[in-house]
Amino acid sequence: MSFTSIVSKVFRPRQKALEKHFGEGLALQDAVLKYLTERGRQTEYGRRFGFGSIRNYEDFARLVPQTDYEDLKADIDRMRRGERDVLWPGQVKWFAKSSGTTNDKSKFIPVTREGLKNLHYKGGTDVVALYLQHHPESRMFNGKGLILGGSHQPNYNERNSLVGDLSAILIENINPLANLVRVPKKSTALLADFEEKRDRIAHECLRQDVTNLSGVPSWMMSVLVRVLELSGKQSIDEVWPNLEVFFHGGIAFTPYRHQYEQLIRSPRMKYMETYNASEGFFGIQNDLSDPAMMLMLDYGVFYEFQEIGSQKGDIVPLAGVETGKNYAMLISTSCGLWRYMIGDTVMFTSLNPYKFVITGRTKYFINAFGEELIMDNAEKGLAYACEQTGAEILEYTAAPVFMDEQAKCRHQWLIEFAQKPENIEHFGQLLDQKLQELNSDYEAKRSRDITLQHLEIIEARSGLFNDWLKQHGKLGGQHKIPRLSNTRKHIEELLGMNFS
């Protein structure tokens, strides 16, 4: 009997409990709302908005305002300075520095003790529970997991208060027993300099028996490439023959899948998506044959949804969602976020269980000419163009050109290729064609080139996007490239660096 089969028994009670997501999802959410509002009554925020009068969802929606980070920023800042019972009972020690913004300012998301336990670690546990349930032959605990993390630093010089990447907070607070089955060592995992960290991780893990990977696809790929450089091998499974699964999240995996399949050639290799953010842990791909993720309903997160294009106040709980519609997601959590617009957009593919795909960001889209281009369109369009041409993409961003010297308007795509297509113009034609198939608004605006002309593709030099992230202090961790933007701020900065 393998060590993994012994450890698997620990997960069986939770595997049984997860069955309630089939058929009992709304009851799970009712219980979460009751828990959150009862705890919220003990806070200044709860007294401010009459949590004591909340008896049901209708009361909650009527009394508690919809929020975003700017609405809660002043209260969070007080919490960072040590004040108690502001948005959640007690004093909060940890704050996750979020990169999920479209400007250079950072968000600092409270991470409470309850949030660590009921959102983040519970999510991590369930990823393994679901994986083992569907893959009883797994031997992942016979070796070690390579887990990428960020870094942290003092918070306002307050005693026992720190800010940092969520991944660093999780590594700092993880059960010491978990360190027996993970690499690299803690001091390496928490290094701030990603380039130094990448090299150290590769050296430390080179001769370990790594069976599973966890992290953001772009940064994990950078580490794996360095491992291959050091090992002199042609594929990662020559270095780690027992590698079987990559638990990934943070950014869309589609642009990276083919590159991973080239790096890791083992037919046994599996890829499992998670939806974990600084604000919480929300979804897990429970069936690897289905790209949709199951919405996790008993984590101390209460969900609400606003259909894209609807009126501002037109918000529904989980009971009101429908499949095939694009929703912005609001969350209330045991970290003290209340009816908080997280900034992601989702579409449900199933209501029993509740399963969804991430379609983009409320701030990451292009709608300069009424085309409503979202990230889901972009990812699928690029995947099609790559499939047809044999191209591979490392990074990209796109923005509108509002009017050039010939009074022409178009979308401009800046793409760093891992494998360049033979004909970039043909690649662009395929991308444009697929976007028109996927998005009727884009198709209408492209009609006869009247409103929107054919898109333009500019090839980015090798390393451009990493250089841009480094310049902004965002290299490594959970930081992301802004894929789509309604303004030219990011793309102009990148273009200015492209040939420097």
Phi, psi and omega in degrees: 000127181284160178300324180298318180295329176289312181297327183303330181297331179297330186272353186296319177300320179290323177301322177293317181295328181294344178296341179292343176293344175263105175093339183239022184300317183292324177294322177298318180292323176300318180295321178296315180299319179297315179299313183296315183289327176294319177289324181295335178298338182273010184242162175298319180297319179296321177291325181297325186244022169067040179300335180296342181263359183280122178242342183203182182296322181300319176297315181301312182293329181282322187269328188259127183284152169293139184227164164226187186298321181298325179293326185259355188303315182296319179293319179295322179297321176297320178297321179297333180269010171102359181291145183259159169055038181272292177255340179213147182301139177091188180256139182256128183268322190251144176224123181277123179277112188267140176258007184279051180235163178258005174237185186274354180282147180263153170258147178239102186267124178300139175235099183279170176299318179294323179294318177302314185284312191268343178253294192284307181289326177296321177296315179299321178295319183290329175302312180292319181300315181290322179298312181293327179297320182270348181225070182297343179280357185303148174231032188297328181276359173285344177233211185235156178260131174269113184243122178274142178223169178262219181218168177221167181209167180300154181249110178052022183059022176285140179296134177058034177226130187223151172239154178174179174299144179305318182300325178291320178298319180293318179294321182295328186255003185293151176303128182307332179297330181294334180293344178287339184240019179226155173224157002279185177293158188302317182297325177287316182301330185262006177300142181278326183279109187295323182295319175293318180299314180304315182293317180295318179300314181300316179294317183292327187266351189305319184251017174272160175267084183276124182250342182209152182238146175219128178161186178280131186306318184295315183285324177296321179299320179300319178293316182296322177298319178294322177300316178296320178300316182288324185279334186075009181274167181267336180215156184295327181289349169284330178279314181237085185295342181260009178296131185229340185206146173240114174271110188237159178188182176098317177218163180298140184270340186309313181295343185257346190303312183296323179294322176294322180293335175279324179288322183239104190266356182296130178291347180277348186293135181235154182231126186233119185272144175231156176242087178238135183224173177303328184279345180160181180244119194241332186209153179220136175284103185271347179228112186290350175273353181238120182292344180289151178253151176276129178287125184273119197253357183235038185255009188079028174233125174256129187255143169224162187218141177237118181297134179298129181094354179275174178293154187304319184274000185276081185239139181234152171282184183304326181298340185261000184279158177230155177287152174082002179252147182267120184240143163276142186255133174247144181228147166238130191224166176282013168257004175092018173267131186237117180048050191266123178283107188285335177104355178262151174245142184225160174225129181279137176251347181205148177248000175207091000284173176285111181235147188211165169238148175279126183257348178156204179237145178297337179255353180253089179200168172236118177221049182283337185229018181086015185273343175051048180279122181248169186297326179300318176299313183299313182297317181290323178295316178294320179299320179295313181297322177294317181299321184284335186246351184079010179284159174226137184248133173270305182214160176200161168210156180218149181206161180280148164256110190289319176191122179265191185294342175261015180061034180257140179245141183197174170261138180246123182250125176253114190234130171262115183267138166277325174227111184286138175291154179300324182227105183295326179298318178294321176303315180296323178295318178296318179298312181298318179299315182291322179298323178293324177293324186277333191224109183293330177293317177297318180299318181295319181288335179276349184305121178057020177059025185281306181274316188228121180276174181302140182296157179245136176246129175246129179280126178274144176292160179299130176084003184302311186292322175296321178297320179295316178298318180297318179299329180265009179068029185237022181283124178092187180065221183255017183287145187233153170284134173290105189291310181235143179215143178277353177240173182257011185304305185291316185292327177294320177298316181293318179298323178295336179264350192296328181237019180276000000 
